[in-house]
Amino acid sequence: MGKSSLLTKSLTLAKEIGDSLAYSNVKYVFLNDLATALYGVLRPLGEIRILVEAGREAEVSKTIASVSKASIPDIELASALRSRGVAAVNMTTLPLLVIDVEKTSLDSDLLKQAEEHLICGFKVKIPPLEGLVARLLAQGQYPYVAQALTLLVAWVDAIDGRELAGALRRGGVDTALLRKQLEGLKRVLGGFPDLAGKKVLLDSLTENL
């Protein structure tokens, strides 16, 4: 299967899941690979991660089982979502499908603030930039932290520092650790004269975290 065909099939699946959840009045928003791609951080599509509102696990599971034609029964999927708050569905030839249930106040904000964007002709709901960065950092592991830091550098001139600080707090992100990561990143940027402006803006952003 070619890359373009895989992307099209993945986006078709994402749209069908989103449309079905919207029909059932379930709040949702796509995270990670799809969302970062719309903000210009392109990488191989490794997963389709969707955040859904808490308390709607039964409706979500029926949607996933129906639309994705997944082999996992919807009752079993609903049980996993209720007990662990996350479930992964192996789509075999498609990226891994990951469903996250709303847990933090940041998650609640992302569901309320979801914005609809176009990617390759498909409408996809994604979070505001500050919320996406905070959510990626909250996952605390590679490649999510790397994606978040890349977004910070790419969009530092557009990021609202207060919004970001609030999102980090609501997501339980360790801001002291983030400052250290940004200090290391700024040292790297210091070696590239063309990125001096980014470094200055990151200095200001770091001071206000």
Residue pairs with C-beta under 8 A, 6 or more apart in sequence:
1 9
1 93
6 45
6 93
6 94
7 45
7 120
8 120
9 93
9 94
10 45
10 48
10 94
10 95
11 34
11 119
11 120
11 122
11 124
12 122
13 48
13 67
13 68
13 91
13 94
13 97
14 30
14 34
14 48
14 50
14 122
14 124
15 122
15 123
15 124
16 67
17 28
17 50
17 63
17 64
17 67
17 68
18 28
18 30
18 50
18 123
18 124
18 125
20 63
20 66
20 67
21 27
21 28
21 52
21 59
21 60
21 63
22 28
24 56
24 59
24 63
26 52
26 53
26 56
26 59
26 60
26 63
27 52
27 53
27 56
27 111
27 112
27 114
28 50
28 51
28 52
28 53
28 111
28 114
28 125
29 50
29 51
29 110
29 111
29 114
29 125
29 126
29 127
30 48
30 49
30 50
30 51
30 124
30 125
30 126
31 49
31 50
31 51
31 100
31 110
31 126
31 127
31 132
31 135
31 136
32 47
32 49
32 136
32 144
32 147
33 43
33 45
33 46
33 47
33 48
33 49
33 95
34 45
34 48
34 49
34 119
34 124
34 126
35 124
35 126
35 127
35 132
36 42
36 43
36 132
36 136
36 147
36 150
36 151
37 43
37 45
37 119
38 117
38 119
38 124
38 126
39 129
39 132
39 151
39 154
39 155
40 154
41 147
41 150
41 151
41 154
43 143
43 147
45 95
46 95
46 96
46 143
47 95
47 96
47 97
47 98
48 94
48 95
48 96
48 97
48 98
49 98
49 99
49 100
50 97
50 98
50 99
50 100
51 100
51 101
51 102
51 107
51 110
51 111
51 135
52 60
52 99
52 100
52 101
52 102
52 111
53 101
53 102
53 111
54 101
54 102
54 103
57 78
57 81
57 82
57 101
58 74
58 78
60 78
60 81
60 99
61 74
61 75
61 77
61 78
61 81
62 74
64 70
64 74
64 77
64 89
64 97
64 99
65 72
65 73
65 74
65 77
66 74
68 89
68 91
68 97
70 77
70 89
70 91
70 97
72 89
77 87
77 89
77 99
80 86
80 87
81 87
81 99
81 101
82 101
85 100
85 101
85 103
86 98
86 99
86 100
86 101
87 98
87 99
88 96
88 97
88 98
88 99
89 96
89 97
89 98
89 99
90 96
90 97
91 97
100 107
102 108
102 111
104 138
104 170
104 171
104 172
105 170
106 131
106 134
106 135
106 138
106 167
106 170
106 171
106 172
107 135
109 131
109 167
109 170
110 127
110 128
110 131
110 132
110 135
113 127
113 128
113 131
114 125
114 126
114 127
115 125
115 126
115 127
115 128
116 123
116 124
116 125
117 123
117 124
117 125
117 126
118 124
126 132
127 135
128 163
129 151
129 155
129 158
129 159
130 159
130 160
130 163
130 164
130 167
131 163
131 167
132 148
132 151
133 148
133 151
133 152
133 159
133 164
133 167
134 148
134 164
134 167
134 168
134 170
134 171
134 173
135 167
135 171
136 144
136 145
136 147
136 148
136 151
137 144
137 145
137 148
137 168
137 171
137 173
137 178
138 171
138 172
138 173
139 145
145 181
149 181
149 182
149 185
152 159
152 182
152 185
152 202
152 205
153 185
153 189
153 195
153 198
153 202
156 198
156 201
156 202
156 205
157 197
157 198
157 201
159 205
161 204
161 205
161 208
161 209
162 208
164 205
164 209
165 175
165 208
165 209
168 175
168 178
168 209
169 175
175 209
178 209
179 206
179 209
182 202
182 205
182 206
183 206
185 202
186 199
186 202
186 203
186 206
189 195
189 196
189 198
189 199
189 202
190 196
190 199
